[in-house]
Amino acid sequence: MSFVQVKTSEVVGKQFLYKLKSYGGVFTSLVVIQLLGVFFSLSGSSSHGTGGLGFSFNIRTYSADIIMAFTIFWGFMTALLLTTKAYREDDFAFVTNRLTSNLSTISFLVTAGIIASLTACLSSFLIQVAAYIQGSEVHMLFNKEDMLASLGYAAAYTGFSILLFNSIGYLAGMIIQLNRLFLFILPTVFIGSLIILGVNDGGNPVAVLVQFIYFEPVFWLFILKTLVLSVLFFALAALVSRRLEVGR
């Protein structure tokens, strides 16, 4: 019998560092999907023009909105992927249980989400450079202080959105691992609810959720809502994972 007591925090820390080093493919896919977002953003988020006698001009607005949307989707798919058997079995290299496995994976998702939110926001400069190379005349419509504030808000907005979709993807993945039939049931229920509840009555559950979170005018309330929902979904995912058979 061993008298060496292993602390949960130490196990979580070791598993987190292991996942941070081993899951390089997650960051490779992030680069690919953000470059794809840059490509689609080069057509501009909006465009309008006018003209008169002997002159005409066209104004095209560029933004990183598409890249942010792609990055949020990447966060959902990454969380879903990390619940699969191949990734869960990586934890068997350590003295582990469901708690430490979930905590280390969630810590990895949070870290990856922070990195993804920063790169998504900074990609706006890449879009401007690409637009300039294309021959467009690029103008910055704000000073340095406004730019830093805008980047800070955008990074926080994107980061908490990624966290929310991480938690949704993690919960969905755990439910699917519990029974593979949910791989077909969850999309069916989701699409069915959109059709049945969203027929011209404003009862679309997705629309209600989007309005509740993303139509919030107070920024700190938006952060609070996404944080509470993320913790709730991660907790539910941890409860579901306890029902998974060992080694499954």
C-alpha positions as CSV (number, residue, x, y, z in Angstrom):
1,M,0.0,0.0,0.0
2,S,1.4,3.4,-1.0
3,F,1.5,6.3,1.5
4,V,2.2,8.8,-1.3
5,Q,-0.8,11.1,-1.7
6,V,-1.3,12.5,-5.1
7,K,-2.9,16.0,-5.1
8,T,-5.7,16.6,-7.6
9,S,-4.2,20.0,-8.6
10,E,-0.9,18.3,-9.5
11,V,-2.6,15.7,-11.6
12,V,-4.7,18.3,-13.4
13,G,-1.6,20.4,-14.0
14,K,0.4,17.5,-15.5
15,Q,-2.5,16.4,-17.7
16,F,-3.0,20.0,-18.8
17,L,0.7,20.4,-19.8
18,Y,0.6,17.0,-21.6
19,K,-2.5,18.0,-23.6
20,L,-1.0,21.4,-24.4
21,K,2.0,19.7,-25.9
22,S,0.3,16.8,-27.5
23,Y,-2.8,18.4,-29.1
24,G,-0.9,20.4,-31.7
25,G,-3.4,19.5,-34.3
26,V,-6.0,21.6,-32.6
27,F,-3.9,24.8,-33.2
28,T,-3.1,23.7,-36.8
29,S,-6.8,23.5,-37.5
30,L,-7.2,26.9,-35.9
31,V,-4.7,28.4,-38.3
32,V,-6.3,26.8,-41.3
33,I,-9.8,27.8,-40.4
34,Q,-8.8,31.4,-39.6
35,L,-6.9,31.7,-42.9
36,L,-10.0,30.4,-44.6
37,G,-11.9,33.1,-42.8
38,V,-9.4,35.7,-44.0
39,F,-10.0,34.5,-47.6
40,F,-13.8,34.9,-47.3
41,S,-13.3,38.3,-45.6
42,L,-11.4,39.8,-48.6
43,S,-14.7,40.4,-50.4
44,G,-15.6,42.8,-47.7
45,S,-18.4,42.7,-45.1
46,S,-20.3,45.5,-46.8
47,S,-20.0,47.7,-49.9
48,H,-21.7,50.7,-51.3
49,G,-20.8,53.4,-53.9
50,T,-22.1,56.4,-55.6
51,G,-21.2,58.7,-58.4
52,G,-22.0,61.9,-60.3
53,L,-21.0,63.8,-63.3
54,G,-17.5,62.7,-64.2
55,F,-16.8,60.8,-61.0
56,S,-17.7,57.6,-59.1
57,F,-16.4,55.8,-56.0
58,N,-17.0,52.7,-54.1
59,I,-16.5,52.1,-50.4
60,R,-15.9,48.6,-49.1
61,T,-15.8,47.8,-45.4
62,Y,-13.5,45.0,-44.1
63,S,-13.9,43.3,-40.7
64,A,-13.0,40.1,-38.9
65,D,-16.6,39.1,-38.3
66,I,-16.3,36.0,-40.5
67,I,-13.1,35.0,-38.9
68,M,-14.6,35.3,-35.5
69,A,-17.6,33.2,-36.6
70,F,-15.3,30.5,-38.0
71,T,-13.3,30.5,-34.8
72,I,-16.3,30.1,-32.6
73,F,-17.4,27.1,-34.8
74,W,-13.8,25.8,-34.4
75,G,-14.2,26.0,-30.6
76,F,-17.4,23.9,-30.7
77,M,-15.9,21.2,-33.0
78,T,-12.7,21.1,-30.9
79,A,-14.6,20.5,-27.7
80,L,-16.7,17.8,-29.4
81,L,-13.6,16.1,-30.7
82,L,-11.9,16.0,-27.3
83,T,-14.7,13.9,-25.9
84,T,-14.0,11.0,-28.3
85,K,-12.5,7.8,-27.0
86,A,-9.1,8.3,-28.7
87,Y,-8.5,11.6,-26.8
88,R,-10.0,10.4,-23.5
89,E,-7.7,7.4,-23.4
90,D,-4.7,9.7,-23.4
91,D,-5.5,10.3,-19.7
92,F,-4.7,6.7,-18.8
93,A,-1.0,7.6,-18.9
94,F,-1.6,9.3,-15.5
95,V,-3.1,8.4,-12.2
96,T,-6.5,9.9,-13.1
97,N,-10.2,9.9,-12.6
98,R,-13.2,11.6,-14.3
99,L,-12.7,14.8,-12.3
100,T,-9.1,15.4,-13.2
101,S,-9.7,14.4,-16.8
102,N,-12.5,16.9,-17.2
103,L,-10.7,19.7,-15.4
104,S,-7.6,19.3,-17.5
105,T,-9.5,19.1,-20.7
106,I,-11.6,22.2,-19.8
107,S,-8.4,24.1,-18.8
108,F,-7.0,23.2,-22.2
109,L,-10.1,24.4,-24.0
110,V,-10.1,27.7,-22.0
111,T,-6.4,28.2,-22.9
112,A,-7.0,27.4,-26.6
113,G,-10.0,29.7,-26.6
114,I,-7.9,32.6,-25.3
115,I,-5.3,32.1,-28.0
116,A,-8.0,31.7,-30.7
117,S,-9.8,34.9,-29.6
118,L,-6.5,36.9,-29.7
119,T,-5.5,35.6,-33.1
120,A,-9.0,36.1,-34.5
121,C,-9.0,39.8,-33.5
122,L,-5.5,40.4,-34.7
123,S,-6.4,38.9,-38.0
124,S,-8.1,42.1,-38.9
125,F,-4.7,43.6,-39.6
126,L,-4.0,40.7,-41.9
127,I,-7.2,41.5,-43.8
128,Q,-6.1,45.1,-44.2
129,V,-2.7,44.1,-45.5
130,A,-4.3,41.7,-48.0
131,A,-6.8,44.3,-49.1
132,Y,-3.9,46.8,-49.6
133,I,-2.0,44.2,-51.7
134,Q,-5.2,43.7,-53.8
135,G,-5.0,47.4,-54.7
136,S,-7.6,48.8,-52.2
137,E,-6.9,52.0,-50.5
138,V,-7.1,51.2,-46.7
139,H,-8.0,53.9,-44.2
140,M,-8.0,53.5,-40.4
141,L,-11.0,55.3,-38.9
142,F,-9.9,55.4,-35.3
143,N,-6.9,56.5,-33.2
144,K,-4.6,54.2,-31.3
145,E,-6.5,54.4,-28.1
146,D,-9.8,53.6,-29.8
147,M,-8.1,50.7,-31.6
148,L,-6.7,49.1,-28.5
149,A,-10.1,49.5,-26.7
150,S,-11.9,48.0,-29.7
151,L,-9.5,45.1,-29.9
152,G,-9.9,44.5,-26.2
153,Y,-13.7,44.4,-26.4
154,A,-13.6,42.2,-29.5
155,A,-11.1,39.7,-27.9
156,A,-13.3,39.4,-24.8
157,Y,-16.5,39.1,-26.8
158,T,-14.9,36.4,-29.0
159,G,-13.2,34.6,-26.1
160,F,-16.4,34.3,-24.0
161,S,-18.3,33.2,-27.1
162,I,-15.8,30.5,-27.8
163,L,-16.0,29.4,-24.1
164,L,-19.8,29.1,-24.4
165,F,-19.6,27.0,-27.6
166,N,-16.8,25.0,-26.0
167,S,-19.1,24.1,-23.2
168,I,-22.0,23.3,-25.6
169,G,-19.7,21.1,-27.7
170,Y,-18.3,19.4,-24.7
171,L,-21.7,18.6,-23.3
172,A,-23.0,17.4,-26.7
173,G,-19.9,15.2,-27.1
174,M,-20.3,13.6,-23.7
175,I,-23.9,12.8,-24.4
176,I,-22.9,11.2,-27.8
177,Q,-20.2,9.1,-26.1
178,L,-22.8,7.9,-23.6
179,N,-24.9,6.5,-26.4
180,R,-24.0,6.7,-30.1
181,L,-27.7,7.0,-30.9
182,F,-27.5,10.6,-29.7
183,L,-25.3,11.3,-32.7
184,F,-28.6,11.1,-34.8
185,I,-31.0,12.2,-32.1
186,L,-29.4,15.5,-31.1
187,P,-29.3,17.0,-34.6
188,T,-32.9,15.7,-35.2
189,V,-34.2,17.3,-32.1
190,F,-32.3,20.5,-32.8
191,I,-33.6,20.9,-36.4
192,G,-37.1,19.7,-35.3
193,S,-37.3,22.4,-32.6
194,L,-36.3,25.0,-35.2
195,I,-39.1,23.9,-37.5
196,I,-41.8,23.3,-34.9
197,L,-41.2,26.1,-32.4
198,G,-39.9,28.7,-34.8
199,V,-42.8,29.0,-37.2
200,N,-43.6,32.8,-37.2
201,D,-44.2,32.9,-33.4
202,G,-40.8,33.9,-32.1
203,G,-40.5,30.7,-30.2
204,N,-37.4,29.5,-31.9
205,P,-35.2,28.3,-29.0
206,V,-32.0,29.2,-30.8
207,A,-33.3,32.7,-31.5
208,V,-34.3,33.1,-27.9
209,L,-30.9,32.0,-26.7
210,V,-29.1,34.3,-29.1
211,Q,-31.3,37.3,-28.1
212,F,-30.8,36.5,-24.4
213,I,-27.0,36.5,-24.8
214,Y,-25.9,38.5,-27.9
215,F,-28.6,41.2,-27.7
216,E,-27.4,42.2,-24.2
217,P,-26.4,45.9,-24.4
218,V,-24.5,45.8,-21.1
219,F,-21.1,44.3,-21.8
220,W,-20.4,42.9,-18.3
221,L,-23.9,41.3,-18.2
222,F,-23.0,39.6,-21.5
223,I,-19.8,38.2,-19.9
224,L,-21.8,37.1,-16.8
225,K,-24.4,35.3,-18.9
226,T,-21.9,33.4,-21.0
227,L,-19.8,32.5,-18.0
228,V,-22.7,31.2,-16.0
229,L,-24.1,29.2,-18.9
230,S,-20.6,27.8,-19.7
231,V,-20.0,26.6,-16.2
232,L,-23.5,25.0,-16.2
233,F,-22.9,23.2,-19.4
234,F,-19.4,22.0,-18.4
235,A,-20.8,20.8,-15.0
236,L,-23.6,18.9,-16.9
237,A,-20.9,17.3,-19.2
238,A,-18.9,16.3,-16.1
239,L,-22.0,14.6,-14.6
240,V,-22.7,12.8,-17.9
241,S,-19.0,11.6,-18.1
242,R,-19.4,9.9,-14.7
243,R,-21.8,7.5,-16.4
244,L,-19.2,6.5,-19.0
245,E,-17.7,3.1,-18.5
246,V,-14.0,3.0,-17.5
247,G,-11.8,2.6,-20.5
248,R,-14.6,3.2,-22.9
